[in-house]
């Protein structure tokens, strides 16, 4: 019997499949479906987990306007103001929503770029300094992640723990043997999201000690996460990077990621 060759590429994601995979990689604590929108809430911690995302919004302008007003009312009753997240990528048509929100006084922020790469051809071995945990976030990883990338919101630490625990993931930290026992100098996470018969790795929470940047630690984290995700059966990786983060953008380009789309947050002053 002839030996099967390993595939050299994996089908890219687009449209609703791409959107839902990103949402599942950073799963909000609560999700309410309202008039074709997903209303995501997580105690105000991170915009990704506290935004309104069109899934199957109505095409009629009057219905769109009514839906936006209903969402504003629901969140307003809880003392919150909505932040909408609109995507631009193949297979999604959010422009009518953008027009409706602009008419209601919403303004757009800068783009957040969505990148993806196939894991079928990934051959790099994990960094020998890496410690890996599969499943829920371990305490030492959480401690290091918070130290390297703290957030200002009240209760953010516990909320982040709950968000990350919502999806099985790989947790990686890099130890520096020259910095004392147990010293973690970089961390990263790869959520493992099922999609049909596939597994997609969604990378996030990549952080490096500010005093140790430009030493290749970020590259070691990304390459190691991709290798470990491939071993776990993932055939595609996704991540998000904000406009202006040139160092991260250059790193992800060097590790094989390419543009898959973008999104913008829309808020009303």
N, C-alpha and C positions, 0 to 999 in steps of 0.2 A: 504494500500500500504506500503511495507516495506521501512524503512528509509534508504536512501543512505548513505554509510559510506564515510568519507572524504579520498582521496587517501593519502597514507603514503610516496609516492615518486613521483618524476617528471622525465620524460625522460631526460637523459643527452644530451648535444649537442656535436657534433664531426664534423670533416671535414669542408667543406665550410660553413655550418650553424654556427659553432662556430666562424670561422674567420669573417664572415660578421656581426655577432652580436657584436663582439668586435669593429669592425670598425664603426658600427652605434652608439655604446655607446659613442665614442669619435670621432665625425664626422668631418673630415677635411673640410676646407673651400672650397677646390676644389678637384675634382677627375677626372682623365683622364684615359681612358682605352687604353692601348698600348700593342698589341701583347700578350694578356692574362694576363697582369699585371695591377694593380690599382696603378696609380701614384698619391700620396696624397701630397697636398701642403697647408701650412697654415702660410705663411710668416716666416718660419723657427722656429716657436714656438712649442716645444715638438717633439721628434722623432716619436711618435705615429702618429702625424698628418702631418709628413713630411717624409714619407718613401714609398718605392715601394714594393708592396705585390703581390706575385703570386696568381692569381685566377684560371685561366685555361692556364698555360704556355704551349708552344709547347713541345713535347717530343723529337723532333729531336735536337741533340746537335748544329748543324749549325744554326737552326732557333732560338734556345735559345740564342746563342752568338750574332746573328744579332739583336734580340730583346733588349738585354742588351746594345748593342752599340747604338741602336736607342734612348733608354731612356737616356743614357749618353749624347747623342747629344742634345736632347730636353732640358734637365735640364742645360746642359752646356751653351746653348744659353741664358739662363736666369741668368747665373753666379752662378749656383748651382751645387753641387756634389751629386750624388744619394746615398741614404742609403737604402739598401734592408732589408726587414724584412721577415725572413723565419721561418715557423712554423714546429714543430714536434708534431703531434698528430694523433690519429686514423682518417683515411679517407683523409689525405693530403699527397701528395708525392712531397715534395720539394727538395729531394736529388739531382735530375738532375740539378736543378737550382743552388744548392749549389756547385756542381762540376763545372758548367759553370762559375760561379762567381769566384771560386778559381783560375781557369785558367786565368781569367782576372786580377788577383792580389788582389781580395777582401779578407779581413780578418774578422773573426767572433769575436763578443763581447761575454760577459757572458750571460747566459740564463736569460730570464724573464719568470717566471712561471705563467701559467694560471690555476686558481682554480675555482671550481664551487661547489655549494651545492643546494640541493632541498629545496624549501620553503614550501612544503606540510605539513611538520611536525613542522614548526616553531611556537612556542607558546609564546615567550618572548614579554612582552609589551614594548612600547617605554619608554625611560627614561623620568621621569617627568620634567627634566630640559630642554628637547628638544623643540626647536622652528622649525616648519616645514613649508616649502613653496613648492607648486607643480606648475610646469610650467617652467618659465624662471628664471635665477638666480637673487635673490633680491640684492639690493645694499649693505645692511649691511652684507649679507653673503659673497659677493665678497670682501668687504673691509677686513673682518676677514680672509678669505681664503688667500688673498694676504699677509696679515700681518704674518700669520702662515707659509706660504710656498711661498715666493717670487721667481721669476725667473729672470735670468739675461738678457734675450733677449730683444732687443729694441722693444717696442710696445707690450710686452708680455701680459700686463694686459688686454688691449682691445681685443687682439686676443683670449685670453682664454675665455673671455666673449662670443665672437662670436662662438667659438667652442662649448661651453656648451649649448648655446641657440639653437644649431642645433638639439637637441633631447630633448623631454619632459623629465623632471626629477624631483626627490625629492631632496630638499636642506634642510639639517638639521644642526642646530648649537646648541651647548650646552652652556648655560649661567651659570655662577657661582654667586649665590646670595651674596657670601662673598667677591667678588672682585669688587663691585661697580655696579651701574645700567648699564645694557646693555653690560657688559663685556662678550665677547665670548671666550671660552677657547678651543673649539674643533669644527671642521666642517666635513661634509661628503656629498657626492652626490651619488645618485643612478639613472642612466639613465634608462628609461623604453622603451625597444626596442621591437617592435612587431615582432613575428616570427610565420608565419602561423596564427593559432588561439590562440597562446600563447603570453604572455608578459614575457620578460626576464629583470631582473634588473642587470645592469652593474655598480658596485661600483667603485668609484675613488675619488680623491681629499680629502681623509681622512687625516686630519692634527690636531695635538694637540699642544697646547702651550708648548714649551720646558721646561718651569719651572713647568709644571703640569703633566709631564709624570710619569708613574708608579702609577697613581691614578685610573686606570680603565676607563679613559675617552675614549680611543680608543675602548675598548670593548663596552662601552655604545653607541658610534656612530654606530658601525657595527651592534649590536643587534637591535638598533632602526631603522636603515635603512632597515634591513631585515624584521622587523615587518611591517613597513609602506609599503614596496614594496609588501608584501603578501596581505595587505589590498587593495592595488591598483590592485590586480589581477595577479601579477607576481608569477610564480610557480618555478622559477629557478633563481639563482644569480651567477654572474661571477665577477671575479676581477683578477688583475695582480699584481705580486710582484717580485721585482728584487732579484736576487741572492745576498746574503750578508745582506739583510735586515732581520736579524734573529728575531728581536722583532716583526715586522709585520707578518712574517711567523708563528711565534708561536701564535700570536693573531688569525690569520685566521684559523689555525688548531683547536684552542680551540673553535671557533664559528662554526665548522662543515664543513669547506671548505676542498676539496680534489683535488688532481692534475687532470687536464684535458689535459695538454700538456705544451708546452713551445715554445718560439720563441727567435731568436737571430737577432741582427742587424749586417749587413755586410757592411763594408766601405772599400774604397781603399785609402791607405796612399798617 
